[in-house]
């Protein structure tokens, strides 16, 4: 990496070429990153040309350049949203003070933790998705998973930039550790639960990008108003890319539902619980889709941390991590005298309890996430309406299948009724996909690599990427 043209190799708006210390740190880290990408990133296809979007600048012209590129040669860049002159801290005890350009010493440990946790999720998701290229239902979908992967790689770079630029030697060590932990590893797992789950099939991938990437959106939105300006500007730019990941997820599930509805209509199948009737035609039955929603949604709710959290209160009070759309909220943005309604288990039932608002920051973000997910369900349910099928998918209750927070110690049904452990275990196959269901999904994962063709369990998308035609060769398989 010596004697390189940094602006060409690493698109950046942080004046990398003249920051010797940062350049040295990045030069030491870059070969380790590429080694990680080659060994832990997508399996196969590394030397094929993929039609990818690259961000080379932060303006409307620069942030989405499309073209063929081999993944290891992708131009991962360091891009921050433009600086807003005169921005002040929008919340917490420092409200109204100018935002910090340097690292505020008193909050060093808190910020380091937030950056490391955020950074850890990015390579984790690439690791979780590494085998998917091999079973892609089309070249369009294969390109999309690779696009998501390279952008998660770029989000890792974004956090590594903050660590190396502002946290000295500790930051450089943390940047290395981000490449050492591995999703699902028994000894050195990724930090947060959902990022150690497997993503073995494409329905799981679409659910993950619908729900778990949406947690990414919520968390990045709350960091995008941080009083520490470098974090705010970095995460604000990351959000532009996150939108496409959620699009891939939402439309992916929608296309699976559509295909199943088409088969049900065609063959006059009206009972959604009759798995075998639809499975005979090689599509995924609606009850299994609902069970996959139940799993991915509940595991993602855990990512918000405990509903009542001192960590979250401290980061809010310090002006480091706000709420969703913080500037638009109509209150004093300090919350010292406010309360917030939080669902808790009281007398064996889920009840709403008014709780000091400062300690309920995670609960509120979780509520905003749930609202956003409800909108997705509405869109999915429109597919049934358009096929005149009397069915709807729903989100399970927030207490269902939780391992973190208020409901971690209870057994709740998908409707939020608290039951005994024995009853829950007896009924769990009603709510979560069984081994046999998962095996069935896996059995469908046969690759379809002819341009313009789609595996039989998923409908074609409505439009191509960047306006490309239906038979466009998104990945050039003849290397
Ligand atoms: N699994 O007070 P608590 C994304 C730990 S996704 C395991 O309850 P807090 C993406 C917690 O670390 C967004 N451990 O929670 C999506 C703490 O441990 P320590 C990622 C967990 O701190 C798709 C202890 O429990 N970004 O970008 O208020 C693809 C008590 O913590 C879990 C962020 O999350 C869990 N689920 O909130 C690619 C933003 N939950 O430190 C990318 C940064 C909690 O006491 N992170 N713990 O040993 C945060 O803001 C907060 O750390 C959390 C937790 C929201 C995660």
Boltz pocket constraint, residues with backbone or C-beta under 6 A from the ligand:
constraints:
  - pocket:
      binder: B
      contacts: [[A, 113], [A, 114], [A, 115], [A, 117], [A, 118], [A, 121], [A, 122], [A, 125], [A, 152], [A, 191], [A, 192], [A, 193], [A, 194], [A, 208], [A, 212], [A, 213], [A, 214], [A, 215], [A, 216], [A, 217], [A, 219], [A, 220], [A, 299], [A, 302], [A, 303], [A, 304], [A, 305], [A, 306], [A, 307], [A, 308], [A, 309], [A, 310], [A, 311], [A, 312], [A, 321], [A, 362], [A, 404]]
      max_distance: 6.0
